[in-house]
Amino acid sequence: MQRRMRAPAIDFAQLRRDMGIAGEFSAEAQQQAAAAVDRFADARVDRTDLELVTIDPPGSMDLDQALRVIRTDDGGFLVHYAIADVAALVEPGSALDLETRRRGQTVYFPDGSVPLHPRALSEGTGSLLPDQRRPAVLWTADVAVDGQCRGVEVSRALVRSRARLDYAGVMADLSADRLHPAIAALPDFGRTRSAWSLARGAVQLDLPDQEIVPHTEPGRAWTLAMAPRTPADQWNAQVSLLIGMCAGRIQNDAGIGLLRTLPPASAEAVEDLRRAAAHLGIEWRDGLSPGEFLATLEPDAPTTLALMTVGARLMRGAGYLSLDGEPSALTEERREHAGVGGLYAHVTAPLRRLGDRYATEVALAVTAGAKVPTWVREVLPELPKTMSGSDSVAATAERKSIDLTEAVVLSDQVGRRFDAVVMRGADGRRPPEIFIESPAIVARCENAPAAGTPCTVEVVTADPAVPEVSFRAV
């Protein structure tokens, strides 16, 4: 029997230092966050009567959104979506403002986050915690029975969340027929909007998400698992997508704001997906868009993992576009986000993303028939670079954390065999890649069979110093 040494602990703090990510705020910025008051209190409508709830992962404290989704008399939906009003708590040009403009977004690591705002604000006065009166930007959307948005209003409001829910709890409540009244219509709404989006050409990928979690075995600090994913995640996401599309339309029509863009999938990417489906013997019915085809796949089939991996190529080229009030030379298609099937803007996570604060202010001003504030107009041109740069930092932090954890978890298991599924076969451009469910590993693999094929693999390399892991099919 092979003797296994205990894997070393993982120093994510060193990873942060290597990446040059500073967690501490200046004393002045921290003081400003701790003393933040609502700059727009006099202009706020009291909507604490609305029965709103939040849905977030367990333990989350930076709660950006609270929602209410109910049926209308004609079978449609009325959606109330309250978003933390960060602009009301951050003085433009202050030390706190300048620091958030440098950071761009919250960066997450397994042992904690490096927040966009000091926690006194992001997990305190700005967070939509239950049973607390909080300043918010309230979006109210009227959605038809077919999923089309018939109208939207946006205003500053005072709100109070009634409960902090999580995704697993929502699913348990649904099974027990005891959904909170605030989200009684959320499942139907989510399914309706998903179908509406797919019909417009949206693409909804369902690739496995690796999550670094504490290990239950003594002496092993961390392991990798599949991130829990429930239908409630997707239903909740559809609310955010609805409001993001409303914000995108408002800004596009006014010619000012910050859009999130994605070009249409290339003909080559679509053809790659068609070839992969044909190779795996999966029917692509006539008339289905790539997104509609992917939505027909069996969730648990090994071939689905391979096709979703190929389908990720449809989503290349996401970016940001700043509109400055002047006519744009780009066609509307070039201003759209092909992944959601229309114009789109980030406005629903201002505690965690800088750009949402500015896009929200544009929407508030435009819908009120007011001028966009100067402090917003001055920053809009720099936001695409800031947000793209912070996106890169966040993605790198996630990838490096996973690479290091994979190498550490497997460092004493060279030669061990695992059951796996081939996510990507040899295509002449990148090496074959396999997925192992437990621990959740995605890695390159020598001699791997065709994509979508179950196989047995053996650990060849697991070096935390690089870090690097590799497998060989046996």
N, C-alpha and C positions, 0 to 999 in steps of 0.2 A: 504494500500500500504506500502510495506516494506521500511523503511528509510535507505538510504545507506550513509555511511560516506565516505569521500574522502580517497582513499588509500594513505599511506605515500610514500614519495619519496624513491628511492632505492639508497643506498650508495655502489656503486661498488668499490669505492676506499677502503672501509673497507674490502671488499671481497679480493681485491688484498693484503692488509696488512695481512689478516688472512692466505692467501696462501703463504706469504713470497715472493711475486713477486715484485722486485724492478724495478721501471721504469727509474730511473736516471742512466746515464752513468757517469763514472769518467770524470773529466775535461780533462785529457790527451786523453781519447778515443774520447771525443767530438771534441777536437782540431784536432786530426788526421782525423776524418771523414770530418770536415769542410775544411781541407787543402788537401784532397785526390786528387792525380793526377794519370793519367794513366801510370802504370808501364810498359806497353807493347806497348806504342804508336808507337814505331819504327817498330814493327812487325805487324802492323795492316793494313789490306786492306781497302781502301775507298769504301764502298758500299752504300754511301748516295744516289746513283742513284735508289736504290730499293724503290718501293712504298710500304711501310709497314704501318700498322695501329695497334693500341692496342684495345683490347676488355676487359673491366673490369667493375665491378659494378660502378654506378655513384659516383663520389666524390673520387674515389681511386687515390692515389698519388704515391704509391709504385708499379710502373708498371714494371714487370719483363720481359714481352714478347711482341714482335711486330711480326706480321705475314703477309704473302702474300701467297695466294693459287690460282694458275691459272691452266687451262687445258693445257695439252700437245697435240701435233699433233695427237698422237695415242689414245686420249681419256682418258689418265691417268691424273696425277696431278703433278705439280711441287710446292713444299712447301718450302718457306723460313721462318725460325723461328729464330728471333734474341732474344737472352737472355742477360739480363743485366750482364756485365762482372764484377762481384763483386771482384773476385780475383785480378783484375787489380788495384783496389782501396784500398785494405786492405793489408798492409805489414805483411807478416808472422812473428809471434812472437811479434808483437806490442801490446800495451795496448788494442787497438781496436780489434785486432784478438783474444786475450785471453778472452776479454769480450764476444764476439760472441760465442766462444767455450763454455763458461759457460752457455749462454742462450739457444742455440740450435735452437730456432725458435721464430718468432713473436707470441705473445699470444693476442688473441682478446677478448675484453669486449664490452658491448653495448655502453659505453661512450668513447671508444677509444681503442687503442692498446698499448701493451708494445712491442716495436719493437726489432727486432734482431740487427739492426744497428741504430745509431743515425739518426734522420730524415734528417739531412743535407746531408746524403748519400742516405738513402733509399727512400726519397721523393725529392731528389735534384740531385746531380751529378751522382748518380747511376741509377736513374729512367729513363725509356724510354719515357719521356714526349714529347708531340708533338712539332715539329719544333725545336728540339734540337739535335745537333750532340753528339752522345753518344758511348762510347766503348761497344761492344757487342761480344758475341760468336754467330756466325752465323751458323745455321744448314741448310743444303740444302738437301732435300729428294726427290727422284724420285719415285713416287708411280704409280703402274700399274692400269689399269682400274678395275681390280678385288679387289684392295685394298692392294695388296702385295707391300712392299717396295723393289724397285729394286736396290737402292744404296743410300748412304748418305755421305755427306762431312761436315766437321766441321772446322771452322777457326776463328781466331780473326778478327773482322772487325769494321769499323766505320759506324754507321747507323744513319738515321734520320726518325723518325715516322712522318707520314703525318697527322694523326688524332687520337683522343682519342674517341673511340666508346664505347657504352654500349649495353647490350644484348637486352633490349627492343627496343632501337633505331635500332639495326640491323634487328630485326623482322619487325619493321615499314618500314624500307627501302626496305626489301624484298617484303613486301605486295605492296609497291608503285613502284616496279620494278626500284629501284634506288640504289641497293647495291654498296658500294664503290668498284671501280675496283680491289683493292687489295684482296678482299674477294668474288669476283663474283662467284668463284667455291667452296666456303666453304660449302654451303649446300649439294651439291652433294658429296664432299669429305667426310663430316661428316657422311652422310648416308652410303657411300661405306665402310668406315673404320669400322663403327659400325657393319655392316653385316659381314665383314671379321673377326672381333674380336669374334662375337657370334659364328661363324662357328668353331672357334678354342677353344671354351669352355669358353669364357669370360662371366662374370656375371655383368649386369648393373642394379643396384638397383635404384628404384625411390621412396624412402620413403620421406614423407613430412619433410621439414626442418623448424624448428621453428626459427623465427627471432624476436629479441627484438627491437622494434621500438618506437620512440616518440609517445605519445598518443595525439590525437587531442582534447580530452576533457579537459577543464580547471581543474586544480587541480590533474590531473593524469599524471605523468611524462612519464610512459612507458606502453606499452602493448605488446602482442605477436601476430604475424601474420605469415602466410605462406610466406616463402622466395620466391620471384619471380623466376620462373624457365621456361625457354623458350627452344625451339629446338636449338637456337643459343648457349646456354650454353653447350649443348652436342656436337655440331659441333666443338666448340672451344676446348673442352676437348679432342676430338679425335686428334687434332694436337699435344697437349701436350703428349698424350699417345703414338702417333707415335714416337716422338723424345725420350721419355723415354724408349721405347722398343729398339730403335736403340742404345741408350747409354748402355742399359743393355747388349745387344749382344756384343758390342765393349769391354766392361769390362770383361764379362764372357770369351770371346775368348782369351783375353790377360791374364786372371787370376789375375787381380788386379782391385780394385775399391770398390764401395759400392752399393750393390744390394738391392732393396726393394722386399721382398719375401712374399708369401702367400701360404701355403700348399693346396693341392687339398681338396675340400670339403669332409668331412667324409661321409661314407655310411649312417650313422645315420641321418645326416643333410639332405641329399638328400631324404631319405625315409620319414622324417618328412614333407618335402615339398610335396611329392607325396600324403601322407595321408591327408594333409590339402587341397590339390586340390580336391581329391576325396570327402572329407567331404563337401566341398563347391559346389560340382557339376561342377567343371571346368575341361574341357577335357585337358589331357596332351597327345598330339599326339605322336605316336610311332616315335622314332628316334630323338626327340628333347632333347637337353641338358637342364640342369636346367636354364642356362642363356637364351637359345632360348625360353623355355617355358615362363619364366617371361616376355620376350619381346613381347609375343603374347597377354598379358592381356590388357583389356580395361582400359585406364588410370583413368577414373572417377568412375569405379565400386567400391562399398564398399568392395567387396571381394578381389579386387586387393591390397588394403591397408593391409589386413590381410595376404595375400600370400607374399607380399614384406617383411612384418615383420618376417615371418617364414624364408623367403629366406635370411635374414641377417645372419642367422646361417651358411650359406655357406661361409661366409667371415671371419671366425675366425682364429686368429693365425698370423696376419701380423707381419712382423719383418724386420730387416736389417741384411745383411750379408756382412762382410768385407772380400775381397779377397786380399791376401798379396803377390801375385806373385808366390806362390807355388801351385802345383796341389791340387785341392780340393777333399776331400773324399766324398763330397755330389754328388749325381747324379744331372743331369741337371734339372730334374723335381723338386728336392728339392731346387734348386736355382731360380726357376721360381716364378712368381706371378700368381696364378691361376685365380685371378679376372680379369686380362687383357689378359690371355691366352698366356703367354710367359715370357721371361726374361725382366726385367724392372729395371730402376733406376730413381731416382729423379734428374733431372738436370734443370728443367724449372722455378724454383722459388727461385733463390739464394738470393734475397733481403729478403726473409721471412723464408728460411730454410737453415741451415748451411751445411748439407750434400751435397746439390746441388753444392756448390762451389768446393768441392773436387772431386766429381764424374765428373764434367765438365772438371777439369784439367786432370784427367786420360784420358778422351776421346780425348782431344786435343793432349796429348802427344802420345798416342797409334796410332792415325790416322796419325800423323806426323812422326812416326817411331822414336820418341825421348824417352828418359828415363823419367819416371814419376818423377817430382821434389821431392827432399828429404822432403821438408816441407809437401808435401801431404802424402807421404808414412809413415811419423812419426805419423800423426794424424789418418789415416784410421782405425787402430785397435780400437781406442776409440770411433769412431763415432756411432757404433750400440747402445752402452749404452747411449751416449749423446742424440741421436735422439729418442730412445725409451722413455727415461726419459722426454724429452721435449714434445713428443706426449702426454704422460700421463698428464703433466701439462696443456697443451692446451685443452685436452678433459675435464679435471676436471674443468677448468675455464668456459668452455662453459656450462657444465652440472649444475654447481653451480649457474651460472648466470640465467639460465632458471628456475631452481628450485625456486630460490629466487623471480624471477619476477612472476612466476605462483602464488606463495603464496601471494605476495603483491597484485597482480591484483584481486585475488579472496577473499582477506581478509575481505571485507565488503559484501560478497555475499554468505555466508553460507546459504544453503537452496534453492538457486536459481537453476532452472532447465535449462538444455541445451540439444540440439540434438547432438548425438554422434554416432560414429561407433566403434565397438569393433575391436581393432587391434590384440589382443591376448586373447584367452579364457583361462580358467583354465586348466593347463596342469600338475598339481602336482609339478611343479618345480618353477614356478613364478606366482604371482597373475595376474588375468585378467587386461588388460590394454585397455583404450579407447582413442579415438582421437576426440577432439572438434575443429571445423574449426575456429570459431571466438568467443573469442580470441583463438589463436592456442594453445591448451593444450593437452599434453599427460600425462595421470596419471592412477594410479591403481583404480580399481572400484569393489566394492562388488556386488555380485549377477549379474554380467554381463552375457548376453546370449552368444551364440556361436560366434567365431571369424567371422568377416565379416558382422555381423548383425547390422543394424541401431537400435538405442535405445534412450531413454530419460534418462538422468542421473541428479542427484542432488548433489550439493556440500555438503560434510559432514565435511571436515576439510580444513582449509586454514590458516596455522600458519607460518608467516614469521620468527618467532624466531627459528624454527627447521632447515630449512624451510621444509614444508610438505603440500601437498594437497591430498585429496582423495574424491572419489565419490561413490555414490550408484545408481544402476540402479533402476528405478521406473516404 
